[in-house]
Amino acid sequence: MAAPALSLHALPGIPLVEPGDDLAGLLGAALEESGLGLQDGDVLVVAQKIVSKAEGRYLAFADVTPSPEAIEIAARLRKDPRHVEAVLGESSEIVREGPHVLVVAHKLGFVMANAGVDESNIDHEAGARVLLLPRDPDRSAAELKSRLDARFGASAGIVINDSFGRPWRNGVVGVAIGAAGVPSLVDMVGAPDLFGRAMRVTEIAVADELASAASLLMGQGDEGLPAVLVRGYRRAAPERPAAALIRPRERDMFR
């Protein structure tokens, strides 16, 4: 049996995305122009920013009035009160505070820095603004999958990735905030290890691993490569959305 292999291909030529753009159309054109197309079992990893941009998830600071709570927190954290207000508006709970950062529980369930409210890699010529996460990343992924599957006559997976920090570790890695057509979380409990011992707690965050691998090609700065095709991944479990990766609060040892 041949050893498994995985290939990753950044898609060049994707233009800057604006609100209302046909993102599935742009991605489909990039897949065709690259000569890769889309095959059964492929996974297309798409940066959260271009999904949010296409969905018009901008918030202009001119439309933000900081609350007394936001002003108080901003003074402690040395942040713009308007940015803090935007974070609070996207959050259900403040988990931790630190210099320039709020770790919060996003309304979608993610525990993350600043609720994903971001000022980087967006145009500020029209005034100061931030970009928010998609309203429903799993639904966004499902819609992209439906459009691209139909265009290429294939059954592919979609992962929407973002950059998260992690407890115990420095630096950020790509994680999945939306997914369709992939087993985002694979339960290995009860499966045997090499010596026949049944595993007791192991779950594999497949969608996060795909997102992280793609992030190596996407980069974090001015690379301009917001989509990566992953070819060769062998699906071995039922499809599950990225929401399956969110740990329930009662099992979260950091809250």
N, C-alpha and C positions, 0 to 999 in steps of 0.2 A: 504494500500500500504506500502510495506517495505521501511524503510528509506534507501537512497542510501549509499553505502559503497565503499571505495577505498582501495586497498592494494598495497604496493610497495615491491619489492623483488630485492635486489642486487644479481647479478649473480657472484658467485665465480668461480675461476679457469680459468679466461681469461688470457692467457700469455702476456708477454710484446710484443707489436706489432711492427713489423719492416716494412720498405718500401716494397711494393709488396705483403704483406700478404693478404690472402683471409679473409677480415674482416667479411663478411656475413657468411662465413663458421665457423669462430671462435665463432661468436655470436650464430649461430644455434646450434653448439655443446654444448655451455654453457647452452642454454635453455633446450636442451634435458637432459644433465647431471643433471640439477637442478630438473628435474621432472615436471617443469612448462609447458614446451612446449610453443606454441604460439596459442592463440585463437582469434576468431573474436572480434574486439573491443579493444584488448590489445594495449598498447603503449609501445614501447621499447625506453628508453631514453639512448643515447649513448654519452659519453664524446667526445668533439671536438678533444682532443689530440690523441685519438686512430684513429680517422678518418684521421687527418692530417698525422699521422705517416704512416698509411697504404698507403696513397697517396704520400708519399715521400716528404712532404712539409718542409724539412729541408733546412736551409741556413747556410753554414759554414762561420764563420767570416773571414777565410782565403781568401774567394772569394769576400769580401766586401771592397770597397775603399771609405772611407767617403768623401763626398763632402764638399766644404767650408761651406755650410749652416749647414750640420750635425755637423761639428767640432765646429761651433759657438754655436749652440743650446746645444751640449753636454757640453761645458764649463759652460754655464748658469745653466744647470740642473744637473751637476755632474753625467753624464752618459757616458758610453762607446760610442765614436763616431760611431763605427760600428753598435751598436744597434740602435742608432738614425737613421743612414742611412737606416737600414732595415725597421724601422718604416715609414720613409718618402717614401720608395719605395712601401709600402702597402697602402698609404694614398692619399686622394684627397684634404685634407684641415687640417690645424692645428687649433683646436678650442680653447684650453687653454694650458698653460704651468704651471708646478709646480715642486717642488723639486723631481727629479728622475722620473718624469712622463710627458708624452705628451698626452693630450686628443685630439684625431684626428677623422676625418671622414674617415673611411675605404673605400676603393674603392668599397666594396660591399654595402656601405650605412650605416653601423653601426657607431654610435658615441661611442668611447670606448677608454680606456687607452692603449697607446702604440700599437694600431692597432692589438692587439692580439698577437704581437710578444713576444714569451715567452721562457725563459731559464729553467723553472722549470719542474721537472719530465721527463727529457730527459737525455739520456746517453751522456756524454761529453768526454768519453775516447778517441775518435778519434779526439778531438780538440774542441775548443769553437764553439758553433753553437746555432741557435735558431730554433723554430718551428713556422711556419706561419699557418694562417687559411686555410681551404680547399678553392680551387678556386671557387667552386659553392656549398655551403652547402645544398641548397634545392635539387640539382641534386644528391648529395651524399646520401641524405636521401631517395630520390626516388629509387635509385639503390639498397640500402639496403632493402627497403620495397619490391621491386619486387622479390629479391632473397629469402627473408625470407617467404613471402607469398607463394611462389611456394614450398618451402621446407615443410611448415607445413599445406598447404591447407587452409589458413586463410586469412583474410583481417585485417591487423594490421596497426598501425601508428608508425612512426619513428620520434623522436625528437633528434636533435643534440644540446647538450647544452654546454655553456661556462659560465665563471664567469665574471660578469660585476659589476662595481660600479654604483651608482645612484645619481642624483642630490638630494639634501636635506637630504640624509641619509648616515650614516657610513656603512662600510662593503660591501661585495660583495654577490650577489645572483646568482643562476643559471638562465640563460635566453636561449631562443631558437635562434640559428643562422641558423638552417636548419630544415625543417620538411616536412613530406609527410604523407598523410592519416589522418590528423587531421585538425580540424578547428582552425588554429593558432590564428585567430582574429575573434571574434564573435560580430557582430553589434547588440546591444540591443536598438538602438534608435527607439522609437515608441512603444516598448513593455510596458505593464502596470506594475507598481509596486504593492505592497500589497494593496494599496488603490485605484488602478485604474488610477493613474496618469501616463501619458505617459512619459517615460524616454527620455531625450533630447540629451545627449552626451555620454552615457555609451557604451563603447566597452570593451570586456573582452579579455585579452591576454592569451588565453587558453594554447598555447604552452609554454609561459613563466612560467605559473603556474605549468605545468607538469614538466618543466625543473627544477624549483626551488625545488619542492617537492623531485625529484630524487636526487638533490644535497645533501640533508640531509644524504642520505646513501652513496653517492659517496665519500664525503669528499673533502678536498682541499690539502691533504698532501700525506702520504705514504700508504693510505688505499688500493690501488690497486683494486678498484671496479669501473670500468669505464662503466658499463652498469646496468640499473635498469629497471625491468619490472613493468609497472603500469597496474593493472587489476581492472576493475570496472568503468572506466570512461565512461560516456554515451555521445556519440556524439549527439549533438542537432543542428548542423549547417553544411553547406557545407564545404568540405575540402578547406583549403587555405594554401599556403606555408608560411614559416617564413618571407619571404620578405614583406608580408602584414603588419608585425609589425613595419616596418621602417617608422618613421614619416617624411613626406616631409619637406624639409628645411624651406619652407615658413610658416610651422606650428610649427616649433621648437622654443620654447620660450627661449632656452639657447644658441642660435647662432644668 
